């Protein structure tokens, strides 16, 4: 399965900080463009496998870096579900 989360932040600085924190803790993630079905803005977000998502979100919240939105993508299709706004 290709289940993963998109962590969307208010600024590029937050995206870069989140990626850096994740990598320091050994959590695999990627900085990717925000999918068009989630935002028309030309921005970046963090993509992480669903099974590592809770660990990363907890780490970021402890460091005061809470994502603005978290979107879950299940399988290869274009659909996604929003879990926070």
N, C-alpha and C positions, 0 to 999 in steps of 0.2 A: 504494500500500500504506500501511497504518497502522502499520508496525512502529515500536515504541518501547520504551524501557526505563523501569522504575520503580526509582528509587534510594531505598531505605528506610533511614532513619537511626534511631538510638536516641532522639533527642530532637527536639523542635520547633526548638530553638536551632540544631541541626546542619542541619536542613532549610533554615531561613532563611539561614544562613551559606553553604550550598552554592548556593542560588539567587542570592545576592548575588555570589559569586565567578564563577559562570557568566555572569551578565549583564555583569559588568565585562570579561570576556574575549570578549564578543560571541557566546556560545553560547546559542542559543534553548532555553529550557526553561520549564516551568510547575510551580508548586506545586499539587498536586491531592490530594484525599482518597485514602488507600490503598484500592484496590479491595477489596470484601468477600471476593472469592475468595482474596485474599492475606493478609488479616488481619481479625479481627473487632474490633480496636481502632479507636477513633475518632481516627485520626491522619492526618497529611499526609506526602506524599513528593514527590520531584522526578520529573517526566515529561520525557523528552528523546527526540528521534528517534534511532533506532538508529545512524544514520550519524554522529551527533555524540557518541554515548555514550562511546567510547574516549577522545576528547579531554577530555571532562568528567571522567571517572573519573581519568585521569592528572593533571589539574589538581588535583582534590580530594586525591588521595593525596600529591602534592607538598606540599600545605598541611596535611597531617596530618588530613584529614577523610575517612576511608574509610567508604563506605556499609556498613551492617550487612547488608543483602541487596540483590541486584540481580536484578530479574525482567524477562524479555524477553516482550513481547507481539507476536505476529505476526498481521497481518491484523485484520479486524473482529470475529472471534469472541472468546468468553470465555476461551479457553485461554491459559495462560502457562507458561513454563518457568523454573525456578530455576537460576541459575548460581553462586550462592554463598550461604553461610548464616552 
